[in-house]
Amino acid sequence: MATKRRFSDILATNLTKIDDIAYGVQKTLEYLEQGKINVDEFQDSISSLVQHIKRIRRIADAINGRMVRSPSKKLLAGETLTEQEYFFIRTGDVHLNTAHQVGLSPIDEYAIYRHLCYEDDNVICCINPEPIPEETPDNVVQVRWGINPEELHAKHLRPEQRDFFEEHLPDLLARFQKN
């Protein structure tokens, strides 16, 4: 069974691999300069490769800073996280007083998400629980995720999904097609 790895660990591992690649290419350049390899054939392409790898490293480091280091530092310093930073921290399996943990909700966020995942023979999608707006102003472009329950069949809900909707979201369950 594969072990679960946190996103931050995967990113850190890949940053190290990028450093290893850059080091290997740099050594190759040194060999080229020492005449151990035909300099004319390889030097320009390897120099370009090194520059690309360094650029990738800077980008990956910036992503790591934004998604891991900065939010972690703020959290440890007791500073308030933005919503985005909060969810970046959550990707590292850090649970920050969720509604479920503090007793405000009997259901955690991932369980809600899983209950809003739908699959039948023709479609795999997320269920959009938001009602369809009756009208949208002319100057507004509305983007909606998922599929409305009115377009899906209740008979294809998983048993635990149906139980969840019956107990917690009966109005949403009523919106599904019955045939």
C-alpha positions as CSV (number, residue, x, y, z in Angstrom):
1,M,0.0,0.0,0.0
2,A,1.4,3.4,-1.0
3,T,2.1,5.8,1.8
4,K,0.4,9.2,1.8
5,R,2.7,12.1,1.3
6,R,2.0,15.7,2.1
7,F,2.2,18.2,-0.8
8,S,4.8,20.2,1.0
9,D,7.1,17.1,1.3
10,I,6.6,16.3,-2.4
11,L,7.5,19.9,-3.4
12,A,10.6,19.9,-1.1
13,T,11.7,16.5,-2.7
14,N,11.3,17.9,-6.2
15,L,13.2,21.1,-5.3
16,T,16.1,18.9,-4.1
17,K,15.9,16.9,-7.4
18,I,16.1,20.1,-9.4
19,D,19.2,21.1,-7.4
20,D,20.7,17.7,-8.2
21,I,20.1,18.1,-11.9
22,A,21.6,21.6,-11.9
23,Y,24.7,20.3,-10.1
24,G,25.1,17.5,-12.6
25,V,24.8,19.8,-15.5
26,Q,27.2,22.3,-13.9
27,K,29.8,19.4,-13.5
28,T,29.2,18.5,-17.2
29,L,30.0,22.1,-18.1
30,E,33.2,21.9,-16.1
31,Y,34.2,18.7,-18.0
32,L,33.5,20.5,-21.3
33,E,35.7,23.4,-20.3
34,Q,38.5,21.0,-19.3
35,G,38.3,19.4,-22.8
36,K,37.0,16.1,-21.6
37,I,34.0,16.5,-23.9
38,N,33.7,18.3,-27.2
39,V,33.0,21.9,-26.0
40,D,31.8,23.2,-29.4
41,E,28.9,20.6,-29.6
42,F,27.6,20.8,-26.1
43,Q,28.4,24.1,-24.2
44,D,25.6,26.3,-25.6
45,S,22.9,23.7,-25.1
46,I,24.1,22.8,-21.6
47,S,24.4,26.5,-20.6
48,S,20.8,27.0,-21.8
49,L,19.7,24.0,-19.9
50,V,21.3,25.3,-16.7
51,Q,19.5,28.6,-17.1
52,H,16.2,26.8,-17.6
53,I,16.8,24.7,-14.5
54,K,17.7,27.7,-12.4
55,R,14.5,29.4,-13.6
56,I,12.5,26.4,-12.7
57,R,14.1,26.3,-9.3
58,R,13.3,30.0,-8.7
59,I,9.6,29.4,-9.7
60,A,9.4,26.3,-7.5
61,D,11.0,28.1,-4.6
62,A,8.5,31.0,-5.0
63,I,5.6,28.5,-5.0
64,N,7.0,26.8,-1.9
65,G,7.4,30.1,-0.2
66,R,3.8,31.2,-0.9
67,M,2.2,27.8,-0.2
68,V,4.3,26.4,2.6
69,R,6.9,28.6,4.2
70,S,5.0,31.9,4.5
71,P,1.7,30.5,5.8
72,S,3.7,28.2,8.2
73,K,5.7,31.2,9.6
74,K,2.5,33.2,10.1
75,L,0.7,30.3,11.8
76,L,3.6,29.7,14.2
77,A,3.9,33.4,14.9
78,G,0.2,33.5,15.8
79,E,-0.7,35.8,12.9
80,T,-4.1,35.6,11.1
81,L,-3.9,33.6,7.9
82,T,-5.8,34.6,4.8
83,E,-8.4,32.1,3.5
84,Q,-5.9,31.0,0.9
85,E,-3.1,30.5,3.4
86,Y,-5.5,28.6,5.7
87,F,-6.2,26.1,2.9
88,F,-2.6,25.9,2.0
89,I,-1.8,24.9,5.6
90,R,-4.7,22.4,5.4
91,T,-3.0,20.7,2.4
92,G,-0.2,19.8,4.8
93,D,-2.6,17.7,6.9
94,V,-2.7,20.5,9.6
95,H,-6.3,20.7,10.9
96,L,-7.0,24.2,12.2
97,N,-10.0,24.1,14.4
98,T,-12.5,23.1,11.7
99,A,-16.2,23.4,12.4
100,H,-16.2,19.6,12.9
101,Q,-13.3,19.7,15.4
102,V,-14.9,22.4,17.6
103,G,-18.3,20.8,17.6
104,L,-20.2,23.2,15.4
105,S,-20.8,20.6,12.7
106,P,-21.0,16.8,13.0
107,I,-19.6,16.6,9.5
108,D,-16.1,17.6,8.3
109,E,-15.5,19.5,5.1
110,Y,-14.0,16.6,3.1
111,A,-17.0,14.4,4.0
112,I,-19.3,17.1,2.6
113,Y,-17.2,17.3,-0.5
114,R,-17.4,13.5,-1.0
115,H,-21.2,13.6,-0.6
116,L,-21.3,16.2,-3.4
117,C,-19.4,13.9,-5.8
118,Y,-21.8,12.1,-8.2
119,E,-21.2,9.3,-10.6
120,D,-23.5,7.3,-12.9
121,D,-22.9,5.4,-16.2
122,N,-22.9,8.7,-18.2
123,V,-21.4,11.4,-15.9
124,I,-18.9,11.9,-13.2
125,C,-19.2,15.3,-11.6
126,C,-19.6,17.5,-8.6
127,I,-23.2,18.3,-7.5
128,N,-23.7,22.1,-7.4
129,P,-26.1,22.6,-4.4
130,E,-26.6,26.3,-5.2
131,P,-30.0,27.1,-6.7
132,I,-30.1,28.2,-10.3
133,P,-30.4,32.0,-10.3
134,E,-33.7,33.1,-11.8
135,E,-32.0,35.9,-13.8
136,T,-28.5,37.2,-14.2
137,P,-27.8,40.9,-14.9
138,D,-26.7,41.6,-18.5
139,N,-23.3,42.9,-17.4
140,V,-22.5,39.8,-15.3
141,V,-20.9,36.6,-16.6
142,Q,-21.8,33.8,-14.3
143,V,-19.5,30.8,-13.9
144,R,-20.9,27.8,-12.1
145,W,-19.1,24.7,-11.1
146,G,-20.6,21.2,-11.1
147,I,-24.0,20.1,-12.3
148,N,-27.3,21.0,-10.7
149,P,-29.2,18.2,-9.0
150,E,-32.1,18.8,-11.4
151,E,-29.9,17.3,-14.1
152,L,-29.0,14.2,-12.1
153,H,-30.9,11.1,-11.1
154,A,-31.5,10.3,-7.4
155,K,-31.4,6.5,-8.1
156,H,-27.7,6.8,-8.8
157,L,-26.8,8.3,-5.4
158,R,-24.6,6.0,-3.3
159,P,-26.5,4.7,-0.2
160,E,-24.4,6.8,2.2
161,Q,-24.9,9.8,0.0
162,R,-28.7,9.4,-0.1
163,D,-28.7,9.0,3.8
164,F,-26.6,12.1,4.1
165,F,-28.9,14.1,1.9
166,E,-32.0,12.8,3.7
167,E,-30.6,13.8,7.1
168,H,-28.8,17.0,6.3
169,L,-30.0,18.3,2.9
170,P,-33.5,17.1,2.2
171,D,-34.3,20.1,0.0
172,L,-31.3,19.3,-2.1
173,L,-32.4,15.7,-2.4
174,A,-35.8,16.8,-3.5
175,R,-34.2,18.6,-6.5
176,F,-32.9,15.4,-8.1
177,Q,-34.7,13.7,-10.9
178,K,-36.7,10.8,-9.6
179,N,-37.1,8.7,-12.8
